[in-house]
């Protein structure tokens, strides 16, 4: 469940989608996504802790990239499921509620 919770945050998902196009530095991500440096760094740390993102150092710069390319397959599959179900997930009566999370 932690994987899906980590991807459930719009900012982290935006970072993952951007990194799907290739590696990037924090400064690249802040400029492209319009986010504060502290926000990007916090979310990158979360994604690194989950093992989804890794980085390589080059001089004083760090370049971030997806650590698990198969994550893109998972996201594509999720988009296909959402396209097939339409609004059914959003309209589910227990979606997002604490009671629904406990039942899942």
C-alpha positions as CSV (number, residue, x, y, z in Angstrom):
1,X,0.0,0.0,0.0
2,X,2.9,2.4,0.6
3,X,3.7,2.3,-3.1
4,X,0.2,3.5,-4.0
5,X,0.1,6.1,-1.3
6,X,3.5,7.5,-2.5
7,X,2.1,7.7,-6.0
8,X,-1.2,9.1,-4.8
9,X,0.3,12.5,-4.2
10,X,-0.1,14.8,-7.2
11,X,3.4,16.4,-6.7
12,X,5.2,13.0,-6.5
13,X,3.3,11.7,-9.5
14,X,4.3,14.8,-11.5
15,X,7.9,14.3,-10.5
16,X,7.7,10.6,-11.6
17,X,6.1,11.6,-14.9
18,X,8.8,14.1,-15.5
19,X,11.6,11.7,-14.6
20,X,10.0,9.2,-17.1
21,X,11.3,11.6,-19.8
22,X,14.8,11.4,-18.4
23,X,17.0,12.4,-15.5
24,X,16.7,15.9,-14.0
25,X,18.3,18.0,-11.2
26,X,16.2,19.6,-8.5
27,X,16.6,23.0,-10.2
28,X,15.2,21.5,-13.4
29,X,12.2,20.0,-11.6
30,X,11.5,23.2,-9.7
31,X,11.5,25.2,-12.9
32,X,9.5,22.7,-15.0
33,X,6.9,21.9,-12.4
34,X,6.7,25.4,-10.8
35,X,7.4,24.1,-7.3
36,X,9.6,25.3,-4.5
37,X,13.0,23.7,-4.0
38,X,12.1,22.5,-0.6
39,X,8.9,20.9,-1.9
40,X,10.7,19.1,-4.7
41,X,13.5,17.9,-2.4
42,X,11.0,16.6,0.2
43,X,9.1,14.6,-2.4
44,X,12.3,13.3,-4.0
45,X,13.4,12.0,-0.6
46,X,10.1,10.2,-0.2
47,X,10.4,8.6,-3.7
48,X,14.0,7.7,-2.9
49,X,13.0,6.1,0.4
50,X,10.4,4.0,-1.5
51,X,13.1,2.9,-4.0
52,X,11.4,4.5,-6.9
53,X,13.9,7.2,-7.6
54,X,17.7,7.2,-7.4
55,X,20.4,9.8,-8.1
56,X,23.9,10.1,-9.4
57,X,26.3,12.8,-8.4
58,X,28.3,14.7,-10.9
59,X,30.5,17.3,-9.3
60,X,28.2,19.3,-7.0
61,X,25.1,18.4,-8.8
62,X,22.7,15.5,-8.3
63,X,20.8,14.0,-11.3
64,X,17.6,12.1,-10.4
65,X,16.1,9.3,-12.4
66,X,13.6,6.5,-12.0
67,X,15.1,3.6,-10.3
68,X,12.4,1.2,-11.4
69,X,11.5,1.6,-15.1
70,X,8.7,-0.9,-14.7
71,X,6.9,1.8,-12.7
72,X,6.0,3.3,-16.1
73,X,4.2,0.0,-17.0
74,X,2.3,0.2,-13.7
75,X,1.2,3.8,-14.4
76,X,0.2,2.9,-18.0
77,X,-1.9,0.0,-16.6
78,X,-3.5,2.3,-14.0
79,X,-4.4,4.8,-16.7
80,X,-6.0,2.1,-18.8
81,X,-8.1,0.9,-15.8
82,X,-9.2,4.4,-15.1
83,X,-10.1,5.0,-18.7
84,X,-12.1,1.7,-18.8
85,X,-14.0,2.5,-15.5
86,X,-14.5,6.2,-16.1
87,X,-15.8,7.9,-13.0
88,X,-16.6,4.7,-11.2
89,X,-13.5,4.9,-8.9
90,X,-14.2,8.6,-8.1
91,X,-17.9,7.8,-7.4
92,X,-17.2,4.8,-5.2
93,X,-18.9,5.5,-1.8
94,X,-15.9,4.4,0.3
95,X,-13.1,5.9,-1.9
96,X,-10.9,8.1,0.2
97,X,-12.7,7.6,3.5
98,X,-10.9,6.2,6.5
99,X,-13.4,3.4,6.8
100,X,-12.9,2.5,3.2
101,X,-9.1,2.4,3.6
102,X,-9.4,0.0,6.5
103,X,-11.7,-2.3,4.5
104,X,-9.4,-2.3,1.5
